[in-house]
Amino acid sequence: MSGRIAVIGGGISGVAAAYELALQGREFVLYEASARLGGIVETVHHEGFVVECGPDSWVKEKPWARELAIELGLEDDIIASNDTARLTYLVRGNTLAAMPEGMRMMVPAKWEPLLSSPLFSWQAKLAYLREPKRAEELKAAALADGADESIADFVRRHFGDEVTDTLAAPLLAGIFGGDIAKLSARAVMAGFVKMEREQGSLISAVQSRASAPQASVFTTLKGGLQRLIDGMAAKLPAMSVRLGEAVSGIERRGAGWQVTGLSGEESFDAIIIATPPHITKKLLKPVDARMASLVEMDATSAVVVALAFTPENAQKLRIPRGFGFLEPVSGKPNGDGEPALLACTFVHQKFSHRAPAGGVLLRGFYGGEAAGAMAGLSDDQIAATAHRRLSRLLGPLPTPDFSLVRHWPLSLPQYGVGHLERMAELASLERAQQGLRLVGNAYHGVGLPELVRQGRDSARSLTR
Ligand SMILES: Cc1cc2nc3c(=O)[nH]c(=O)nc-3n(C[C@H](O)[C@H](O)[C@H](O)COP(=O)(O)OP(=O)(O)OC[C@H]3O[C@@H](n4cnc5c(N)ncnc54)[C@H](O)[C@@H]3O)c2cc1C
């Protein structure tokens, strides 16, 4: 296809699409509603700290973010998480209990740490011990082709209520900010669903693959993930980037598209929509109401709050070894009336280069109802709320040298039960619309590597 292309939305998926178009020498316009590119990807540098306001890393198993970083000349900036310190805690009441070593999500790769862990009751340990012996029964109960169920139902079948409620729920909430009773097992846990189908027992499947020591899981850039965005943006012709220009409508005109932005209407031969699903739904409605309804999905909000302590201030701080903690949201008050932090990363221990030596950087994350309730609070109030909760869990904390708060409303789309079927239908309707591509975290994964791949592939598919 020849001609001009509009990219609507300048998060990582839209920027990746625009970057690929620029590499191919194509004429395009990138519309971004806000004053900056990157969307949820944003890094702030302050007093020697590198603070990620959104994502902090990518998972190593998917190559596309790493490949992009190398292509952008950032190879020396790529760094793995400090896995000698890999240990995650779960909040129980107001204390931190270490997750047993060797867990792959809620599945133990090793027996001894699990069985000696105080985190689970003997009933939960018994459920774990029985799971491999139930392989045939579990294989028979595995999802049929095309069928789906909630993550809660899937995990419960293998390990019972306690593991589902106290481990799987906070683990998934820490990633999706969502409710495992609604999230799709097939869309979110495809690997485990496949293991169940092939072997029945998840434990046997994980343990048969786990003989090699697990390499570090998370990869990032020393200088912050914003460098990926900046690296791509540097290749975009300035005239092609329209910051502060929200698109309010799209329309078919003959074989092409009409895009309405702040500066008026413009014609394009193709469009790539890279906006969050609630915006994409509005844009698509006049074009194809069925596509719009397929894009409609629940999304939860996130509030990220970082507290930074310089080396002098952090001298008396004793942060437990490890990457951080997850806090289950049970609906019950947590004892001090403070909202639960879904997750908190001990950033200076996970990625030690992100704080000056001896400094401490804590990064918490509110989701769900707590994030919604914080929409009306000032940044200082939110930082003070997080400070109180963290002081309760980690021991008294001094006043931070600085804090930073970011609101990401409706930023975490929830892949509900039946998601893959809906996406298959959406993809076939998309193919029927000449010169239309949908990219972003609503469709086939929320992680950065996947979004880089999608953005670039969408551009390539339009330039063939
Ligand atoms: C707190 C948090 C932590 C996360 N941590 C990780 C992590 O560690 N690793 C990981 O891989 N993933 C992580 N994720 C997920 C990942 O960050 C996101 O899925 C990803 O950044 C989304 O990119 P996107 O391009 O789909 O959308 P967005 O980043 O949401 O970008 C969409 C863009 O569209 C623009 N826009 C909206 N409306 C319009 C309009 N009408 N016209 C023009 N532009 C418009 C917006 O301003 C925005 O810039 C995290 C997400 C959150 C919220």
The ligand as an ORCA input file, in Angstrom:
! r2SCAN-3c Opt
* xyz 0 1
  C       1.815      1.113     36.646
  C       2.128      0.220     35.486
  C       3.261     -0.582     35.525
  C       3.557     -1.394     34.426
  N       4.701     -2.157     34.481
  C       5.071     -2.857     33.395
  C       6.344     -3.490     33.349
  O       7.145     -3.418     34.289
  N       6.681     -4.145     32.210
  C       5.864     -4.214     31.113
  O       6.239     -4.819     30.103
  N       4.659     -3.597     31.110
  C       4.253     -2.915     32.223
  N       3.057     -2.250     32.218
  C       2.218     -2.301     31.010
  C       2.739     -1.348     29.940
  O       3.374     -0.240     30.521
  C       1.588     -0.840     29.069
  O       0.822     -1.935     28.614
  C       2.095     -0.039     27.872
  O       2.992      0.979     28.246
  C       0.918      0.527     27.097
  O       1.361      1.101     25.893
  P       0.329      1.534     24.774
  O       1.090      2.112     23.658
  O      -0.596      0.391     24.485
  O      -0.626      2.602     25.480
  P      -0.368      3.957     26.270
  O       0.971      4.003     26.883
  O      -1.561      4.098     27.162
  O      -0.420      5.066     25.134
  C      -1.590      5.509     24.533
  C      -1.356      6.933     24.084
  O      -2.508      7.388     23.371
  C      -2.669      8.769     23.674
  N      -4.045      9.155     23.341
  C      -5.171      8.911     24.043
  N      -6.233      9.409     23.392
  C      -5.776      9.973     22.258
  C      -6.416     10.643     21.147
  N      -7.738     10.801     21.100
  N      -5.634     11.099     20.153
  C      -4.289     10.956     20.167
  N      -3.648     10.329     21.203
  C      -4.378      9.829     22.217
  C      -2.342      8.837     25.147
  O      -2.052     10.174     25.541
  C      -1.155      7.909     25.240
  O       0.073      8.578     25.059
  C       2.712     -1.431     33.303
  C       1.561     -0.637     33.272
  C       1.266      0.188     34.345
  C       0.030      1.052     34.308
*
